[in-house]
Amino acid sequence: MKCKSIYWLAVAMCLSVISCDNTDDGSHVDPITIYEKVNGNWGLTNLKMVDEFAKANNIQPNEENLSTYFNYEDFKINFSVDEKNRPTSYEVTGNVPPLFAPKGFWALSSDFQQTNASAVKIYLYSDAQKTQKTDELRLISVPGKNDEMQLQLVRTSGGADFVSYVFKLNAIN
């Protein structure tokens, strides 16, 4: 009798342990894309012009802070997405000299951050079909929990970079 009760106790314990092994992973959700992170209004905190030729040749000074010149403290940019988090339009506001087209349409070179060291590119277009590219920005710092983003606009001549503009932006709620 004692042996049977130990047997049934062991079976009951095994069944209770097995029944607890029902893992619930939740429902499937799409991964977070860079589009979701870039979407929204951004205000300029710093604009730096970098002389790429001087930097490559160790000539000083090779950087200039432009944040307080030409009303750049008023610079704001909005990147919009649709209900499926696909890019639509962008618009620069503020009374600032344009370094790139002040409004248009945009797309990323990749929906997700690259696993190699290359930066994701933001392609700027003049048309909604995204056939007329006007410029290209490098996303050198992807927004995270700190709501900061850095973009780089590079100007080239003869295939060589000669000047770049680094925009440091904060999210505007």
FILO-163599 format. One record per residue: residue number from 1; x, y, z of N, C-alpha, C, CB in turn. Coordinates in Angstrom, 1 decimal. Glycine has a CB too. Example, Ala and Ser with C-alpha at 12.3 -4.5 7.8 and 13.67 -1.06 7.14 Angstrom:
BEGIN
ZAVO pos    n_X    n_Y    n_Z   ca_X   ca_Y   ca_Z    c_X    c_Y    c_Z   cb_X   cb_Y   cb_Z
ZAVO   1   13.2   -5.7    7.8   12.3   -4.5    7.8   13.2   -3.3    7.8   11.3   -4.5    9.0
ZAVO   2   12.8   -2.2    7.1   13.7   -1.1    7.1   12.9    0.0    7.9   14.1   -0.6    5.7
end
This chain:
BEGIN
ZAVO pos    n_X    n_Y    n_Z   ca_X   ca_Y   ca_Z    c_X    c_Y    c_Z   cb_X   cb_Y   cb_Z
ZAVO   1    0.8   -1.2    0.0    0.0    0.0    0.0    0.9    1.3    0.0   -0.9    0.0    1.2
ZAVO   2    1.9    1.2    0.9    2.8    2.4    0.9    3.5    2.6   -0.4    3.8    2.2    2.1
ZAVO   3    3.9    1.5   -1.0    4.6    1.6   -2.3    3.7    2.2   -3.4    5.0    0.2   -2.8
ZAVO   4    2.3    1.8   -3.4    1.4    2.4   -4.4    1.2    3.9   -4.1    0.1    1.7   -4.3
ZAVO   5    1.1    4.3   -2.9    0.9    5.7   -2.7    2.1    6.6   -3.0    0.6    6.0   -1.2
ZAVO   6    3.3    6.0   -2.9    4.5    6.7   -3.3    4.6    6.8   -4.8    5.8    6.0   -2.8
ZAVO   7    4.1    5.7   -5.5    4.1    5.7   -6.9    3.1    6.7   -7.4    3.6    4.3   -7.4
ZAVO   8    1.9    6.8   -6.9    0.9    7.8   -7.3    1.4    9.2   -7.0   -0.4    7.5   -6.6
ZAVO   9    2.1    9.4   -5.9    2.6   10.7   -5.5    3.7   11.1   -6.6    3.2   10.7   -4.1
ZAVO  10    4.5   10.2   -7.0    5.6   10.5   -8.0    4.9   10.8   -9.3    6.5    9.3   -8.1
ZAVO  11    3.9   10.1   -9.7    3.2   10.3  -11.0    2.5   11.7  -10.9    2.1    9.2  -11.3
ZAVO  12    1.9   12.1   -9.8    1.2   13.4   -9.7    2.2   14.5   -9.7    0.4   13.4   -8.4
ZAVO  13    3.4   14.3   -9.1    4.4   15.4   -9.2    5.0   15.5  -10.6    5.6   15.0   -8.2
ZAVO  14    5.2   14.4  -11.3    5.7   14.5  -12.7    4.7   15.2  -13.6    6.0   13.1  -13.2
ZAVO  15    3.4   14.9  -13.4    2.4   15.5  -14.2    2.3   17.0  -13.9    1.0   14.9  -14.0
ZAVO  16    2.4   17.4  -12.6    2.3   18.8  -12.3    3.5   19.6  -12.9    2.2   19.0  -10.8
ZAVO  17    4.7   18.9  -12.8    5.9   19.6  -13.4    5.8   19.7  -14.9    7.2   18.8  -13.0
ZAVO  18    5.3   18.7  -15.6    5.1   18.7  -17.0    4.1   19.8  -17.4    4.7   17.3  -17.6
ZAVO  19    3.0   19.9  -16.7    2.0   20.8  -17.0    2.4   22.3  -16.9    0.7   20.6  -16.2
ZAVO  20    3.4   22.5  -16.1    4.0   23.9  -15.9    4.9   24.3  -17.0    4.7   24.0  -14.5
ZAVO  21    5.2   23.4  -17.9    6.2   23.7  -19.0    5.5   24.2  -20.2    7.0   22.4  -19.3
ZAVO  22    4.4   24.9  -20.1    3.7   25.5  -21.2    4.2   27.0  -21.3    2.1   25.5  -21.0
ZAVO  23    5.1   27.2  -22.3    5.7   28.5  -22.5    4.8   29.3  -23.4    7.1   28.4  -23.1
ZAVO  24    4.5   30.5  -23.0    3.7   31.5  -23.8    4.7   32.5  -24.3    2.5   32.1  -23.0
ZAVO  25    4.9   32.5  -25.6    5.8   33.5  -26.2    5.1   34.8  -26.6    6.6   32.9  -27.4
ZAVO  26    3.8   34.8  -26.4    3.0   36.0  -26.8    2.7   35.9  -28.3    3.8   37.3  -26.5
ZAVO  27    2.1   37.0  -28.8    1.8   37.0  -30.2    2.9   37.7  -31.0    0.4   37.8  -30.4
ZAVO  28    3.0   37.4  -32.3    4.0   37.9  -33.2    3.8   39.4  -33.4    4.0   37.1  -34.5
ZAVO  29    4.9   40.1  -33.3    4.8   41.6  -33.7    6.0   41.8  -34.7    4.9   42.5  -32.4
ZAVO  30    5.8   42.8  -35.5    6.9   43.1  -36.5    8.1   43.7  -35.7    6.4   44.0  -37.6
ZAVO  31    9.3   43.5  -36.2   10.4   44.1  -35.5   10.4   45.6  -35.7   11.8   43.5  -36.1
ZAVO  32   11.1   46.3  -34.7   11.1   47.8  -34.8   12.1   48.2  -35.9   11.5   48.4  -33.4
ZAVO  33   11.7   49.0  -36.8   12.6   49.5  -37.8   13.2   50.8  -37.5   11.8   49.5  -39.2
ZAVO  34   14.2   51.2  -38.3   14.7   52.6  -38.1   13.7   53.6  -38.5   16.0   52.7  -39.0
ZAVO  35   12.8   53.3  -39.4   11.7   54.2  -39.7   11.0   54.7  -38.5   10.8   53.6  -40.8
ZAVO  36   10.7   53.8  -37.6    9.9   54.1  -36.4   10.7   55.0  -35.5    9.5   52.8  -35.7
ZAVO  37   12.0   54.8  -35.5   12.9   55.6  -34.6   13.1   57.0  -35.2   14.2   54.9  -34.4
ZAVO  38   13.2   57.1  -36.5   13.5   58.4  -37.1   12.2   59.3  -37.3   14.1   58.2  -38.5
ZAVO  39   11.1   58.6  -37.3    9.8   59.3  -37.5    9.6   60.4  -36.5    8.7   58.3  -37.4
ZAVO  40    9.1   61.6  -36.9    8.8   62.6  -35.9    9.5   63.9  -36.2    9.1   62.2  -34.6
ZAVO  41    9.4   64.8  -35.2   10.0   66.1  -35.3   11.3   66.1  -34.5    9.0   67.2  -34.7
ZAVO  42   12.3   66.8  -35.1   13.6   66.9  -34.6   14.1   68.3  -34.6   14.6   65.9  -35.4
ZAVO  43   14.7   68.7  -33.5   15.3   70.1  -33.4   16.8   70.0  -33.3   14.8   70.8  -32.2
ZAVO  44   17.5   71.0  -34.0   18.9   71.0  -34.0   19.5   71.4  -32.7   19.4   71.9  -35.1
ZAVO  45   20.5   70.7  -32.2   21.2   71.1  -31.0   22.6   71.5  -31.3   21.3   69.9  -30.0
ZAVO  46   23.2   71.0  -32.5   24.5   71.4  -32.9   24.7   71.1  -34.4   25.6   70.6  -32.1
ZAVO  47   25.3   72.0  -35.1   25.7   71.8  -36.5   27.1   72.1  -36.6   24.8   72.7  -37.4
ZAVO  48   27.9   71.1  -37.1   29.3   71.2  -37.2   29.7   71.0  -38.7   30.1   70.2  -36.3
ZAVO  49   30.5   71.9  -39.2   31.1   71.8  -40.6   32.5   71.2  -40.4   31.1   73.2  -41.3
ZAVO  50   32.8   70.2  -41.2   34.1   69.5  -41.1   34.7   69.7  -42.5   33.9   68.0  -40.7
ZAVO  51   35.9   70.2  -42.5   36.8   70.3  -43.7   37.5   69.0  -43.8   37.8   71.5  -43.6
ZAVO  52   36.9   68.1  -44.7   37.4   66.7  -44.8   38.9   66.7  -45.3   36.5   65.9  -45.7
ZAVO  53   39.2   67.6  -46.2   40.6   67.7  -46.7   41.6   68.0  -45.6   40.7   68.7  -47.9
ZAVO  54   41.2   69.1  -44.8   42.1   69.5  -43.7   42.2   68.4  -42.7   41.6   70.8  -43.1
ZAVO  55   41.1   67.7  -42.4   41.1   66.6  -41.4   42.0   65.5  -41.9   39.7   66.1  -41.2
ZAVO  56   41.9   65.1  -43.2   42.7   64.0  -43.7   44.2   64.3  -43.7   42.3   63.7  -45.1
ZAVO  57   44.5   65.6  -43.8   45.9   66.1  -43.9   46.4   66.7  -42.5   46.1   67.0  -45.0
ZAVO  58   45.7   66.5  -41.5   46.1   67.0  -40.1   46.3   68.5  -40.1   47.3   66.3  -39.6
ZAVO  59   45.5   69.2  -40.8   45.6   70.7  -40.8   44.5   71.2  -39.9   45.3   71.3  -42.3
ZAVO  60   44.9   72.1  -39.0   44.0   72.6  -38.0   43.7   74.1  -38.3   44.6   72.5  -36.6
ZAVO  61   42.6   74.6  -38.1   41.4   73.9  -37.6   40.7   73.2  -38.8   40.4   74.9  -37.0
ZAVO  62   40.1   72.1  -38.5   39.4   71.4  -39.5   37.9   71.3  -39.2   39.9   70.0  -39.6
ZAVO  63   37.4   71.9  -38.1   36.0   71.9  -37.8   35.5   73.3  -37.4   35.7   70.9  -36.7
ZAVO  64   34.3   73.6  -37.7   33.7   74.9  -37.3   32.2   74.6  -36.9   33.7   75.9  -38.5
ZAVO  65   31.9   75.2  -35.7   30.5   75.0  -35.2   29.7   76.1  -35.8   30.5   75.2  -33.6
ZAVO  66   28.7   75.7  -36.6   27.8   76.6  -37.3   26.4   76.8  -36.6   27.5   76.1  -38.7
ZAVO  67   26.3   76.2  -35.4   25.0   76.2  -34.7   24.4   77.5  -34.5   25.1   75.5  -33.4
ZAVO  68   25.2   78.5  -34.2   24.7   79.8  -33.8   24.8   80.8  -35.0   25.5   80.4  -32.7
ZAVO  69   25.3   80.4  -36.1   25.3   81.2  -37.3   24.1   81.0  -38.2   26.6   80.9  -38.2
ZAVO  70   23.7   82.0  -38.9   22.6   81.9  -40.0   21.3   81.4  -39.5   23.1   81.0  -41.1
ZAVO  71   21.0   81.6  -38.2   19.7   81.1  -37.6   19.6   79.6  -37.5   18.5   81.7  -38.4
ZAVO  72   20.7   78.9  -37.5   20.5   77.4  -37.4   20.0   77.0  -36.1   21.9   76.8  -37.6
ZAVO  73   19.9   77.8  -35.1   19.3   77.4  -33.8   17.8   77.2  -34.1   19.5   78.4  -32.7
ZAVO  74   17.2   77.7  -35.2   15.8   77.6  -35.5   15.5   76.3  -36.4   15.3   78.8  -36.2
ZAVO  75   16.6   75.6  -36.8   16.5   74.5  -37.7   15.7   73.3  -37.0   17.9   73.9  -38.1
ZAVO  76   14.6   72.9  -37.7   13.8   71.7  -37.3   13.6   70.9  -38.5   12.5   72.2  -36.6
ZAVO  77   13.5   69.6  -38.4   13.1   68.7  -39.5   12.1   67.7  -39.0   14.4   68.0  -40.0
ZAVO  78   11.2   67.4  -39.9   10.2   66.4  -39.6   10.3   65.3  -40.6    8.7   67.0  -39.6
ZAVO  79   10.4   64.1  -40.2   10.4   62.9  -41.0    9.0   62.2  -40.8   11.6   61.9  -40.8
ZAVO  80    8.2   62.0  -41.8    6.9   61.4  -41.6    6.8   60.0  -42.2    5.8   62.3  -42.3
ZAVO  81    6.0   59.2  -41.6    5.8   57.8  -42.0    4.3   57.6  -42.1    6.5   56.7  -41.1
ZAVO  82    3.9   56.6  -42.9    2.4   56.3  -43.0    2.0   55.3  -41.8    2.1   55.7  -44.3
ZAVO  83    0.8   54.8  -41.9    0.3   53.9  -40.8    1.1   52.6  -40.8   -1.1   53.6  -41.0
ZAVO  84    1.8   52.2  -41.8    2.6   51.0  -41.9    4.0   51.2  -41.6    2.4   50.2  -43.2
ZAVO  85    4.4   52.4  -41.1    5.7   52.8  -40.8    6.6   52.8  -42.0    6.3   52.0  -39.7
ZAVO  86    6.1   53.2  -43.1    6.8   53.4  -44.4    7.0   54.9  -44.6    6.1   52.7  -45.6
ZAVO  87    8.2   55.3  -45.1    8.5   56.7  -45.2    7.6   57.4  -46.2    9.9   56.9  -45.5
ZAVO  88    7.2   58.7  -45.9    6.5   59.5  -46.8    7.2   60.8  -47.1    5.1   59.8  -46.2
ZAVO  89    7.0   61.8  -46.4    7.7   63.1  -46.7    8.6   63.6  -45.5    6.6   64.1  -47.0
ZAVO  90    9.4   64.6  -45.9   10.2   65.3  -44.8   10.0   66.7  -45.1   11.7   64.8  -44.8
ZAVO  91   10.3   67.6  -44.1   10.3   69.0  -44.3   11.2   69.7  -43.2    8.8   69.5  -44.1
ZAVO  92   12.0   70.6  -43.7   12.8   71.4  -42.9   12.1   72.7  -42.6   14.2   71.7  -43.5
ZAVO  93   12.0   73.1  -41.3   11.4   74.4  -41.0   12.5   75.3  -40.3   10.2   74.3  -40.1
ZAVO  94   12.2   76.6  -40.2   13.1   77.5  -39.6   13.7   78.4  -40.8   14.3   76.8  -38.8
ZAVO  95   14.1   79.6  -40.4   14.6   80.5  -41.4   16.1   80.3  -41.5   14.3   82.0  -41.0
ZAVO  96   16.5   79.2  -42.2   17.9   78.8  -42.3   18.3   78.6  -43.8   18.2   77.5  -41.5
ZAVO  97   19.6   78.9  -44.1   20.0   78.6  -45.5   20.0   77.1  -45.7   21.4   79.2  -45.7
ZAVO  98   19.4   76.7  -46.8   19.3   75.2  -47.1   20.6   74.6  -47.5   18.3   75.0  -48.2
ZAVO  99   21.0   73.5  -46.8   22.1   72.7  -47.1   21.7   71.5  -48.0   22.9   72.2  -45.9
ZAVO 100   20.4   71.2  -48.0   19.8   70.2  -48.9   18.3   70.7  -49.1   19.8   68.8  -48.2
ZAVO 101   17.6   70.1  -50.0   16.3   70.5  -50.3   15.4   70.5  -49.1   15.6   69.5  -51.4
ZAVO 102   14.7   71.7  -48.8   14.0   71.8  -47.6   12.7   71.0  -47.4   13.6   73.2  -47.4
ZAVO 103   12.3   70.4  -48.5   11.1   69.4  -48.4   11.1   68.5  -49.5    9.8   70.2  -48.3
ZAVO 104   10.5   67.3  -49.3   10.5   66.3  -50.3   10.1   65.0  -49.7   11.8   66.2  -51.0
ZAVO 105   10.6   63.9  -50.2   10.3   62.6  -49.8   11.6   61.9  -49.4    9.5   61.8  -50.9
ZAVO 106   11.4   60.8  -48.6   12.6   60.1  -48.1   12.5   58.6  -48.0   13.0   60.7  -46.7
ZAVO 107   13.6   57.9  -48.0   13.6   56.5  -47.8   15.0   56.2  -47.2   13.4   55.7  -49.1
ZAVO 108   15.1   55.0  -46.5   16.3   54.5  -46.0   17.0   53.5  -46.9   16.1   54.0  -44.6
ZAVO 109   18.3   53.4  -46.8   19.0   52.3  -47.5   18.7   50.9  -46.9   20.5   52.6  -47.6
ZAVO 110   18.3   50.9  -45.7   18.0   49.6  -45.0   17.0   49.9  -43.9   19.3   49.0  -44.4
ZAVO 111   16.0   49.0  -43.7   15.0   49.1  -42.7   15.6   49.0  -41.3   13.9   48.1  -42.9
ZAVO 112   16.8   48.3  -41.2   17.4   47.9  -39.9   18.8   48.4  -39.9   17.3   46.4  -39.7
ZAVO 113   19.4   48.5  -38.7   20.7   48.9  -38.5   21.7   47.9  -39.1   21.1   49.2  -37.0
ZAVO 114   22.7   48.4  -39.7   23.7   47.5  -40.4   24.6   46.7  -39.3   24.6   48.3  -41.3
ZAVO 115   24.9   45.5  -39.7   25.8   44.7  -38.8   27.2   45.0  -39.0   25.5   43.2  -38.9
ZAVO 116   27.5   45.5  -40.2   28.9   46.0  -40.5   29.0   47.4  -40.0   29.3   45.8  -42.0
ZAVO 117   30.1   48.0  -40.3   30.4   49.4  -39.8   29.8   50.5  -40.6   31.9   49.6  -39.6
ZAVO 118   29.1   50.1  -41.7   28.6   51.2  -42.6   27.3   51.8  -42.0   28.3   50.6  -44.0
ZAVO 119   27.1   53.1  -42.3   26.0   53.9  -41.9   24.8   53.6  -42.8   26.3   55.3  -41.8
ZAVO 120   23.6   53.6  -42.2   22.4   53.6  -43.0   22.3   55.0  -43.7   21.1   53.3  -42.1
ZAVO 121   21.8   55.0  -44.9   21.7   56.3  -45.6   20.2   56.7  -45.7   22.3   56.2  -47.0
ZAVO 122   20.0   58.0  -45.6   18.7   58.5  -45.8   18.7   59.2  -47.2   18.3   59.6  -44.7
ZAVO 123   17.9   58.6  -48.1   17.9   59.2  -49.5   16.7   60.2  -49.5   17.6   58.0  -50.5
ZAVO 124   17.0   61.4  -50.0   16.1   62.4  -50.2   15.6   62.5  -51.6   16.6   63.8  -49.7
ZAVO 125   14.3   62.6  -51.9   13.8   62.7  -53.2   12.9   63.9  -53.4   13.0   61.4  -53.5
ZAVO 126   12.7   64.4  -54.6   11.9   65.5  -54.9   10.5   65.0  -55.3   12.4   66.3  -56.1
ZAVO 127   10.3   63.8  -55.6    9.0   63.2  -56.0    8.5   62.1  -55.2    9.0   62.8  -57.5
ZAVO 128    7.2   61.9  -55.1    6.6   60.9  -54.2    6.9   59.5  -54.7    5.1   61.1  -54.1
ZAVO 129    7.2   59.3  -56.0    7.6   58.0  -56.5    9.0   57.6  -56.2    7.3   58.0  -58.0
ZAVO 130    9.8   58.6  -55.7   11.2   58.4  -55.3   12.0   57.9  -56.4   11.2   57.3  -54.2
ZAVO 131   11.9   58.7  -57.5   12.8   58.5  -58.7   13.8   59.6  -58.9   11.9   58.3  -59.9
ZAVO 132   13.6   60.7  -58.3   14.4   61.9  -58.5   15.2   62.2  -57.2   13.7   63.1  -59.0
ZAVO 133   16.3   61.5  -57.0   17.1   61.7  -55.8   17.7   63.1  -55.8   18.1   60.6  -55.6
ZAVO 134   17.6   63.8  -54.7   18.2   65.1  -54.6   19.4   65.2  -53.7   17.2   66.1  -54.0
ZAVO 135   19.4   64.3  -52.7   20.6   64.3  -51.8   20.6   63.0  -51.0   20.5   65.5  -50.8
ZAVO 136   21.6   62.9  -50.2   21.8   61.7  -49.3   22.4   62.1  -48.0   22.7   60.6  -50.1
ZAVO 137   21.8   61.6  -46.9   22.3   61.9  -45.6   22.8   60.5  -45.0   21.2   62.6  -44.7
ZAVO 138   23.8   60.6  -44.2   24.2   59.4  -43.5   23.7   59.4  -42.0   25.8   59.2  -43.4
ZAVO 139   23.0   58.4  -41.6   22.5   58.3  -40.3   23.6   57.7  -39.4   21.2   57.4  -40.2
ZAVO 140   24.4   58.6  -38.8   25.6   58.2  -38.0   25.3   57.8  -36.6   26.7   59.2  -38.1
ZAVO 141   24.2   58.2  -36.1   23.8   57.9  -34.7   22.3   57.7  -34.7   24.2   59.0  -33.7
ZAVO 142   21.9   56.4  -34.5   20.5   56.0  -34.6   19.8   56.4  -33.3   20.3   54.5  -34.9
ZAVO 143   18.6   57.0  -33.3   17.9   57.3  -32.1   17.6   56.1  -31.3   16.6   58.1  -32.5
ZAVO 144   17.7   56.3  -30.0   17.5   55.3  -29.0   16.7   55.8  -27.9   18.8   54.6  -28.5
ZAVO 145   16.9   55.3  -26.7   16.1   55.8  -25.5   16.4   57.3  -25.2   16.4   54.9  -24.3
ZAVO 146   17.6   57.8  -25.6   17.9   59.2  -25.3   17.3   60.2  -26.3   19.4   59.3  -25.3
ZAVO 147   16.6   59.7  -27.3   16.0   60.6  -28.3   16.9   61.5  -29.0   14.9   61.4  -27.7
ZAVO 148   18.2   61.1  -29.3   19.1   61.9  -30.1   19.5   61.2  -31.4   20.4   62.1  -29.2
ZAVO 149   19.8   61.9  -32.4   20.1   61.4  -33.7   21.2   62.3  -34.3   18.9   61.3  -34.6
ZAVO 150   22.1   61.7  -35.1   23.1   62.5  -35.8   23.0   62.1  -37.3   24.5   62.2  -35.2
ZAVO 151   23.0   63.1  -38.1   23.0   63.0  -39.5   24.2   63.6  -40.1   21.7   63.6  -40.2
ZAVO 152   24.7   63.1  -41.2   25.9   63.7  -41.8   25.6   63.9  -43.3   27.2   62.8  -41.6
ZAVO 153   25.8   65.1  -43.8   25.7   65.5  -45.2   27.1   65.7  -45.7   24.8   66.7  -45.4
ZAVO 154   27.5   64.9  -46.7   28.8   64.9  -47.2   28.8   65.5  -48.7   29.5   63.5  -47.2
ZAVO 155   29.7   66.4  -48.9   29.9   67.0  -50.3   31.2   66.4  -50.9   29.8   68.5  -50.3
ZAVO 156   31.1   66.0  -52.1   32.2   65.4  -52.8   32.5   66.2  -54.1   32.0   63.9  -53.0
ZAVO 157   33.8   66.0  -54.5   34.2   66.6  -55.8   35.2   65.6  -56.3   34.8   68.0  -55.7
ZAVO 158   35.0   65.1  -57.5   35.9   64.2  -58.2   36.0   62.9  -57.4   37.3   64.8  -58.3
ZAVO 159   35.0   62.5  -56.7   35.0   61.3  -55.9   35.6   61.4  -54.5   35.7   60.2  -56.6
ZAVO 160   36.1   62.6  -54.2   36.7   62.8  -52.8   35.8   63.7  -52.0   38.1   63.4  -53.0
ZAVO 161   35.7   63.3  -50.7   34.9   64.2  -49.8   35.7   65.4  -49.5   34.6   63.4  -48.5
ZAVO 162   35.1   66.6  -49.6   35.8   67.8  -49.2   35.2   68.5  -48.0   35.9   68.7  -50.4
ZAVO 163   33.9   68.4  -47.8   33.3   69.0  -46.6   32.1   68.2  -46.2   32.9   70.5  -46.9
ZAVO 164   31.9   68.1  -44.9   30.7   67.5  -44.4   30.1   68.3  -43.3   31.0   66.0  -43.8
ZAVO 165   28.8   68.1  -43.1   28.0   68.8  -42.1   27.4   67.8  -41.2   26.9   69.7  -42.8
ZAVO 166   27.6   67.9  -39.9   27.1   66.9  -39.0   26.0   67.6  -38.1   28.3   66.4  -38.0
ZAVO 167   24.8   67.1  -38.3   23.7   67.6  -37.6   23.4   66.8  -36.3   22.4   67.7  -38.5
ZAVO 168   23.4   67.3  -35.2   23.0   66.6  -33.9   21.6   67.1  -33.6   24.1   66.9  -32.8
ZAVO 169   20.7   66.2  -33.5   19.3   66.5  -33.3   18.7   65.8  -32.1   18.5   66.1  -34.6
ZAVO 170   17.7   66.5  -31.5   17.0   65.9  -30.4   15.5   65.8  -30.8   17.1   66.8  -29.1
ZAVO 171   14.8   64.8  -30.3   13.4   64.7  -30.6   12.6   65.8  -29.9   12.9   63.3  -30.1
ZAVO 172   11.6   66.3  -30.7   10.7   67.3  -30.1    9.4   66.7  -29.9   10.6   68.6  -31.1
ZAVO 173    8.9   66.7  -28.7    7.6   66.0  -28.4    6.5   66.9  -28.6    7.6   65.5  -27.0
end
